[in-house]
Amino acid sequence: MALLPPGWPILVVVDETLERRKGARIAAKGMYRDAVRSSKSRVVTCLGLHWICMALIVPVPWSQRPWALPFLTLLAPWRRTNVAAGKAHRTLIDWTVVMVRLVARGLTRRG
């Protein structure tokens, strides 16, 4: 944060991604919509892990466009996985709110 140019806004973005994984030992896997393979007319689901990533948008001297530097990732388990484990399920929006609150708390402590 200290390396950002003066006056550069603190811009944080959130993205979700699917890590395609198979196997009996992967505990939090589930069936998710695969955005890469899906289209408007056809929805493709895939077995894997659903990650939420938070990144800081920063300028870099060797590029004309700013880059997104990821600094926080979180695994968002499938509803059935949470039910089987006896945990309360949180949606992607719920997890995003948790992440935003965590980062906001860290920024306010910075002063």
ChimeraX attribute file (.defattr): number of C-alpha atoms within 10 A of each C-alpha:
attribute: neighborCount
match mode: 1-to-1
recipient: residues
	/A:1	9
	/A:2	5
	/A:3	6
	/A:4	13
	/A:5	10
	/A:6	7
	/A:7	6
	/A:8	11
	/A:9	10
	/A:10	11
	/A:11	10
	/A:12	16
	/A:13	13
	/A:14	15
	/A:15	12
	/A:16	17
	/A:17	15
	/A:18	18
	/A:19	15
	/A:20	15
	/A:21	12
	/A:22	13
	/A:23	9
	/A:24	6
	/A:25	7
	/A:26	11
	/A:27	11
	/A:28	17
	/A:29	24
	/A:30	21
	/A:31	17
	/A:32	18
	/A:33	15
	/A:34	18
	/A:35	14
	/A:36	9
	/A:37	11
	/A:38	12
	/A:39	10
	/A:40	5
	/A:41	5
	/A:42	8
	/A:43	11
	/A:44	13
	/A:45	14
	/A:46	18
	/A:47	17
	/A:48	22
	/A:49	22
	/A:50	23
	/A:51	16
	/A:52	18
	/A:53	18
	/A:54	21
	/A:55	17
	/A:56	18
	/A:57	19
	/A:58	20
	/A:59	15
	/A:60	12
	/A:61	8
	/A:62	7
	/A:63	8
	/A:64	8
	/A:65	11
	/A:66	13
	/A:67	13
	/A:68	16
	/A:69	13
	/A:70	15
	/A:71	10
	/A:72	13
	/A:73	15
	/A:74	14
	/A:75	16
	/A:76	22
	/A:77	20
	/A:78	19
	/A:79	17
	/A:80	15
	/A:81	15
	/A:82	15
	/A:83	11
	/A:84	8
	/A:85	11
	/A:86	9
	/A:87	11
	/A:88	8
	/A:89	15
	/A:90	14
	/A:91	12
	/A:92	16
	/A:93	9
	/A:94	11
	/A:95	15
	/A:96	20
	/A:97	12
	/A:98	12
	/A:99	19
	/A:100	15
	/A:101	12
	/A:102	11
	/A:103	15
	/A:104	12
	/A:105	11
	/A:106	11
	/A:107	12
	/A:108	8
	/A:109	8
	/A:110	7
	/A:111	5
